[in-house]
Amino acid sequence: AEIALMTVTLFPIRLLIAAFMMLLAWPFAFIASVGRSETTVEPQCLWRRLVDIILRIIMRVMWFAGGFHWMTVKGRRALPTEAPILTLAPHSSYFDAIPVTMTMSSIVMKAESKDIPLWGTLIKYIRPVFVSRSDQDSRKKTVEEIKRRARSGGEWPQIMIFPEGTCTNRSCLITFKPGAFIPAVPVQPVVIRYPNKLDSITWTWQGPGAYFWGGFLQFLPIYTPSEEEKKNPALFAINVRRIMAKALGVPITDYSFEDCQLAMAEGQLRLPVDTCLLEFAKLVRRLGLKPQNSEKVLQEYGNRARKLEGQKLGLEGFAHFLDVPVSDMLRDMFGLFDEVKTHEDNRMDIREYVIALSVVCRPAKTLETMKLAFKMFEAEEDGAITESELAVILKTALGVSHISVSHLFTAIDVDNTGKITFDKFRNFVEHHQDFADDYLYTENTDLHSAPYNDHQTQPSLSTLKVKGAAATSKTANGICPEFSDHDGTIDGLKKHN
């Protein structure tokens, strides 16, 4: 009741004050940005330093009006010469912009942001590293720009990076992306906490009228990478994440931004909570098997798999199909599809790998994955598949060990021929948008695709029986409430979890 009342009384006042502060900050940011190069650094003259102070004050008033009456700061912020990169976690809300306005550090953000009226001028003032989605080489250019600034000897402002790459609910730290660690320079970990009893920060829409919000910002000691970490950014990221998790008192999980995309994709086949596809996706990234041009590669894989006509492959054949050497991680991936689960005569159906890869590469395109699967399984004479083949396709697409499709198959096979074509399947899906809920989950009650609540836990992946692979530890559910927009190959990665 209090939140509802404040939302219609206090919130509009706060919104007006915040908008006024933004308007007040704009001319200062505009004047200070005129004539300033985006690629070369210039000494900060006296009047620009004054503008910097004024903007910090204006932004602080804006946050104060918004309910953040004070931010408790612990520790000393390092100088740019000491640590050119600040790594901030956990990232859970747009309120995480507070440390940016407090420090006026540069950030990494999409290039389109600078064209937003008013806001774009304020963004350009802090000289961020812009990422262009239309440029195929943008990721490489962004990393090179971060390296250039980080190795400038303190000439450029510090870069504040959220290494998780997406928003979480702060119950754990997910996998850090390597971008902040590739320059191989000292970084200063920064942790942020919101000690509110009611979490109106992560779930921002629950508390726009809350009277007071608190915040705690802690600058941890500078972390200088070892020679081994300089050569292995992923190891560097893991060790920094472990230190930050210890300071926060939260666990860590191997889930990443890409896993969140997969788990939360709004396709017609939503993944169940005990799916093995998250483990599969992790192995795909570590082996460097996620294709740049996924559509072309998947079609090529589909054609090759169809020619095998269901022939089962051993580990060597699997490696030859993918054109990669046999390794421990490849054995782990092979174990996900191994039909025998024994040490003798291990075999897999390569078509299942192609289906799983299609789901990982395009999780929201259910019909595209099903079309590819039908193409690999259908009979030459009539282009149709049987009920057992549909079961194999769907259990693979969902990442489960068993699934019953009798109810669904009977509903599609209205002529009772014992076979269905892709055209029949597509026509059925177009008329039954919730076919998974109506025909799959009702028949398979052990499949749970609904989102978790805050008190549930993610099931362990130990049931996957991956030979030689440790089970993922249980972590609090709901780690991907929203996204802010690939991990490279991690060869010989040392886990220190």
Stockholm file with secondary structure:
# STOCKHOLM 1.0

chainA/1-497         AEIALMTVTLFPIRLLIAAFMMLLAWPFAFIASVGRSETTVEPQCLWRRLVDIILRIIMRVMWFAGGFHWMTVKGRRALPTEAPILTLAPHSSYFDAIPVTMTMSSIVMKAESKDIPLWGTLIKYIRPVFVSRSDQDSRKKTVEEIKRRARSGGEWPQIMIFPEGTCTNRSCLITFKPGAFIPAVPVQPVVIRYPNKLDSITWTWQGPGAYFWGGFLQFLPIYTPSEEEKKNPALFAINVRRIMAKALGVPITDYSFEDCQLAMAEGQLRLPVDTCLLEFAKLVRRLGLKPQNSEKVLQEYGNRARKLEGQKLGLEGFAHFLDVPVSDMLRDMFGLFDEVKTHEDNRMDIREYVIALSVVCRPAKTLETMKLAFKMFEAEEDGAITESELAVILKTALGVSHISVSHLFTAIDVDNTGKITFDKFRNFVEHHQDFADDYLYTENTDLHSAPYNDHQTQPSLSTLKVKGAAATSKTANGICPEFSDHDGTIDGLKKHN
#=GR chainA/1-497 SS CHHHHHHHHHHHHHHHHHHHHHHHHHHHHHHHHTTCCSSSCCCCCHHHHHHHHHHHHHHHHHHHHTTEEEEEEESCCCCTTTCSEEEEECCCSGGGHHHHHHHTCBCEEEGGGGGSTTHHHHHHHTCCEEECTTCTTHHHHHHHHHHHHHTSSSCSCCEEECTTCSBCCSSSBCCCCGGGTTTCCCEEEEEEECCCSSCTTTTGGGCTTCSCEEEEEEECCCBCCCHHHHHCHHHHHHHHHHHHHHHHTCCBCSCCHHHHHHHHCCSSSCCCTTCSHHHHHHHHHHTTCCCSSHHHHHHHHHHHHHHTTTCEECHHHHHHHHTCCCCHHHHHHHHHHCSSCSSSSCCEEHHHHHHHHHHHHCTTCHHHHHHHHHHHHSCTTTSEECHHHHHHHHHHHHTCSCCCCHHHHHHHCTTCCSCEEHHHHHHHHHHCTTHIIIIITTTCTTCCCSCCCTTCBCCCGGGGCCTTCCCCCCCBSCCCSBCCCCCCCCTTCCCCC
#=GC SS_cons         CHHHHHHHHHHHHHHHHHHHHHHHHHHHHHHHHTTCCSSSCCCCCHHHHHHHHHHHHHHHHHHHHTTEEEEEEESCCCCTTTCSEEEEECCCSGGGHHHHHHHTCBCEEEGGGGGSTTHHHHHHHTCCEEECTTCTTHHHHHHHHHHHHHTSSSCSCCEEECTTCSBCCSSSBCCCCGGGTTTCCCEEEEEEECCCSSCTTTTGGGCTTCSCEEEEEEECCCBCCCHHHHHCHHHHHHHHHHHHHHHHTCCBCSCCHHHHHHHHCCSSSCCCTTCSHHHHHHHHHHTTCCCSSHHHHHHHHHHHHHHTTTCEECHHHHHHHHTCCCCHHHHHHHHHHCSSCSSSSCCEEHHHHHHHHHHHHCTTCHHHHHHHHHHHHSCTTTSEECHHHHHHHHHHHHTCSCCCCHHHHHHHCTTCCSCEEHHHHHHHHHHCTTHIIIIITTTCTTCCCSCCCTTCBCCCGGGGCCTTCCCCCCCBSCCCSBCCCCCCCCTTCCCCC
//
